Amino acid sequence: MPHAFAKDEDVRHHVQGPQGRADTVRSNVYTIISRMPVEADGRLRYRIRSKTENVERVVTEDQLSRPL
């Protein structure tokens, strides 16, 4: 299963709200730092860095989309 996003690509991270609901207010633009190996659960993961804050995080592909 190939990764949908490339290194250095800008993406929008969709933060999970309470009880797994999407939090539409807190969606930020990040840059893909690296694509990580597929984990045992089969989900694709990425290391991303915020463009506005000094924050890095590891997220799954289903939490990302292309910016508008």
C-alpha positions as CSV (number, residue, x, y, z in Angstrom):
1,M,0.0,0.0,0.0
2,P,1.7,3.2,-1.1
3,H,1.8,6.4,0.9
4,A,-0.5,9.2,-0.5
5,F,1.7,12.1,0.5
6,A,5.3,12.9,-0.3
7,K,8.1,14.2,1.9
8,D,8.1,18.1,2.1
9,E,4.5,18.2,0.9
10,D,2.1,20.6,2.8
11,V,-0.9,18.8,4.3
12,R,-3.8,19.7,6.6
13,H,-3.9,17.8,9.9
14,H,-7.4,17.1,11.2
15,V,-7.3,16.9,15.0
16,Q,-9.5,14.4,16.8
17,G,-12.0,16.0,19.2
18,P,-13.7,14.3,22.1
19,Q,-14.7,10.7,21.6
20,G,-13.0,10.5,18.2
21,R,-15.0,13.2,16.5
22,A,-13.2,15.5,14.1
23,D,-12.5,18.9,15.5
24,T,-13.1,21.2,12.5
25,V,-11.9,24.3,14.3
26,R,-8.3,23.1,15.1
27,S,-7.1,22.0,11.7
28,N,-3.6,23.2,10.9
29,V,-1.2,23.1,7.9
30,Y,1.9,20.9,8.4
31,T,4.8,19.8,6.3
32,I,5.6,16.1,5.9
33,I,9.0,15.4,7.4
34,S,9.1,11.7,6.7
35,R,7.0,8.7,5.8
36,M,7.2,6.0,8.4
37,P,7.1,2.2,7.8
38,V,3.7,0.5,7.9
39,E,2.9,-0.6,11.4
40,A,1.4,-4.0,12.4
41,D,-2.2,-2.5,12.2
42,G,-1.6,-1.7,8.5
43,R,-2.1,2.0,8.8
44,L,0.3,4.4,7.1
45,R,2.0,6.9,9.4
46,Y,3.8,10.2,8.8
47,R,6.0,12.5,10.9
48,I,4.8,16.1,10.3
49,R,5.9,19.6,11.5
50,S,3.6,22.6,12.0
51,K,4.2,25.6,9.8
52,T,3.0,28.0,12.5
53,E,4.1,26.4,15.8
54,N,7.2,24.6,17.0
55,V,5.4,21.2,17.0
56,E,6.1,17.8,15.5
57,R,3.9,14.8,15.6
58,V,3.3,11.4,14.2
59,V,-0.1,10.9,12.6
60,T,-1.9,8.3,10.5
61,E,-2.8,9.0,6.9
62,D,-6.5,9.2,7.6
63,Q,-5.9,12.3,9.7
64,L,-4.4,14.2,6.7
65,S,-5.7,15.9,3.7
66,R,-4.4,18.3,1.0
67,P,-4.8,22.0,1.9
68,L,-7.4,23.9,0.0
